[in-house]
């Protein structure tokens, strides 16, 4: 089982990070969230978006995952000085990020590793884009990864489940939302369900008594 976690913040998905360590074989982290993990490992991330106050938490998650869940972080990134359409961008290694540059997408090597992980997985759980997909050219990692997942799902090689508003928008942007096994428009509720929490709407549909139809009451 492979999980993809993107988006901006570690703090909003902390419960998911900790809960899924025991359930997933591999966990890919992208988007602004990956910047926090890279910063926590001592990578100079320039002017990139990151929750630097969550560095200790990121390190704790990495330590907890050892021997249980392989964490896939970017090995190369797309950087630019400005977040604007068709900005002057470049792909570079983690040790080549300029002080005035921002990490805005995952690089080609990172995407190749993620696609390979998908090919060796039976189930994919995806929440959050891998970059600033709303602003080309920083949509490429998300689009390519989404297209790979959709192709594997269509061929019956992968159960691909995605959830969250930004995730749905990214899959629609890539033109593959209808090819995923299941897509949830819910964001927070999807994450809570993945954590194993009870959802009121789902609980209400369960049988009132064991062995009775949900249409009946006790």
N, C-alpha and C positions, 0 to 999 in steps of 0.2 A: 504494500500500500504506500502510495506516494502522496504527500501533501504539498501544495503550493500556497505560501502566505505572502501576499504583497501589501500594497498600500503604504500609508505614511507612518503609522505609529505602532510601537511595540506595546505601549500601555493599554490601548483599547482591546488588544487581543492576547493579553498576558495569560488569562485562564486557558485559552485555546492552546497556546504554546506549551504550557505545562501538562495539560491533560493528554494531548495527542502524542507526547513523547513515547508513552507506553503503547500506543496503538499503531503508530506508523513505522515503516521500515526506513523511509527516507523523507526528509522535510526540506524543501527548497524555499529559501527566503529571498524576496526581491523587493523592489520599490524603496521608498524611504526607510522602511523597516530594516532592510539589509544594511543601509548606511550606519544605523545605530550599532549593529553587530560588528561591522567592519571597524568602526571607531573603537568599540570595546576591545578589539584585538590589536589596537595600536596603529591602524591604517590612517594615514593623513588624508582626510576626505575633503579638504578645501572648504568651500562654502556650501557644501551639500546639506540638505535637510536631514536632521538627525535629532533624536532625543538623547542628548549626552548625559542627562541625569539618570537615564535608564541603563547606563553601561554596565553597572554591577549586576543588574537583573539579566542582561543579555549574556554576560559571562556565566552566571549561575545556570541559565538555560542550556548553554553549550556544555557545561560540566555535567549537568543532569542527563544529557542526551548520550554521553559517551557509553558505548557498549550496548545501547538500546535503540537509538535512532540516528541514522547518518544525516547530518545537517549539511545541506548544499548551499553555500554562499557564493556570491559572484567571484569569479577569478579574473574577469576583465569587465570594464564598464564603458559607457558612452558618456562623455563629459562635454560641457559647453559653458561659456561665461554668462549666457543669457537663456532664459526660458521663453522662447518665442518660436513661432513656426519657421521651419527651415533655417534655424540658426546654424552658425558655423560650429560643427560638432566633430569630435574625433573619438575613436576607440583607443583605450590605453590600459596598461596593466595597473594593478593596485598601487604600485610604487611610483607611478608617473602622473598622479593627479596634481594639477597646479593649485596653488593657494587661492587663486581667483576663479577656479572652475567648480562646477557643480556636477555631481553624479545624477544623471537624468534617465538612464536606462541601463539594462544589462548588455554586456558585449557578446560578440559572436561565439567565443569559446564557452561562455557561460550557458548560452542558449543551446549549443550542441550537447553539453553535459546534461541539460535538463531534458532534451528530446531523447537522449539515450536512456535516461532514467525512466521516462514514460514507456519506452519500448519494452523495458524489463519489469513493468508493473502490471498488476491486474486491476487495480482501482486507483483513481485519482480524485482527490478532494482539493478544490481550488477556491481560494478567497483572496481577492486583491490583485491588481495589475502589477507587472514587473517594472514599470517605468511610468513616465508622464505621458501616457498613451494618447491623451487629448491633444497633444502638441507634437505633430510630426517634426522631425524624424524620430522622436523618442517613443514611438509606438511599436517599433520593429520587434523587440524581444517578446512583447505580449502577443502581438499578431502571429508571429512564427510559432511560438509555443502553443497558442490556442489552435492554430491550424493543424499542428501535429496531433494534439489531443483529440480533436474532432475526427481526423482521419482514422486514428486508431479506434475510436468509439464506433464509427460507422462500419468498420470492418469486423467489429465484434471482439477486438483484441483488448479493449480497455473499457471499464465502467468509469465514465467521466462525470463527476458531480461538481457543480459550481454554485456559489451563492453570494449574494451581496449586490447592492446597487451598482457600485463601480465595476464589479466583476461582470455583471450582466451587460453594462455599457461597453466594456472592453470586448466581450465576446461578440456583441452586435457590431462593433466597429470592425472586428476581424471577419464578420460575416459567417460565423460558425455556431451561434447560439443554438440553432435548431438541431445541430448535429451532436450536441452533448447528450448523454444519457438522461440527465436531469439538471434543470437550472432553477434555482430558487431566487426570487426577486427580494426575499427578505435578507437583511444584513445582520443585524444584532441577533434576531431569532435564529438564523442559520448557525451563527457562532455558538449560541447557547445550546442548541440541539447537538452540535458537534462535541461540546463539552460534556454532554450527557445530562444536562439539566432538563427538568420537566417543563414543557410548554403548555400553558393553560388551554390554548385552542386544541392541541392534540389530546390532552387529558380529557377534555369534554367529550371527545368522540369515542373514548374507550367504553367497553361494556360497564354498566352500572353494577352488575353482579357477575361473578364468574359463570361462564356457560350460557349467559343470556345475550340476546341480540342487543346492539347498542341502541336500538329504537325503543327498547323496553326499559322500564325503571323497576327498581326493587319494590 
